[in-house]
Amino acid sequence: MSGTAPPRGFVPGDVVPGVQDAPAFTDAADLLLDSTEFQQASGAPGILLLADGTSYEGSLFGSEGIAQGELVFTTGMCGYQESMTDPSFAGQVLTFTWPLLGNYGILPG
C-alpha cells in the first residue's frame, strides 16, 4: 500500500497487471463521498413544465432552482440508487415507473 486514497469514479485498467497511471473519469457518486452532510428535502413547491405546456405540481427535493432536461423513464424494479448517480442520465429528468421503487425502509445498523 502506498498510503494514497483509492481512485474514484471509473478507472479502466486500474486492476490490470502492468498498467500504471490508469486514467480516471469522475463519477456522479464521487460528490456523495466528498460530503459528510446529507441535504434534506426542502418540501418547497415545484412545477414540472413540459414542452407541450402540460404542468405537474409537486414538492422539491435535492437541488432547488430552475433547471431543464430531457424527460426520460426507466422501468427498473430495483437499483434506483445506481440510476440516480449514473452519469449517462446527466441533463435528463429521470422518472421511475415501478410503483414500489424506494417504498421500503432499512433496519438501523
Secondary structure, DSSP 8 states (H G I E B T S, - for coil): --S-----SB-TTTTSTT--S---B--TTHHHHH-SS-------EEEEE-TTS-EEEEE--SS-S----EEEEE--SS-HHHHHH-GGGTTEEEEE--TTTT-------
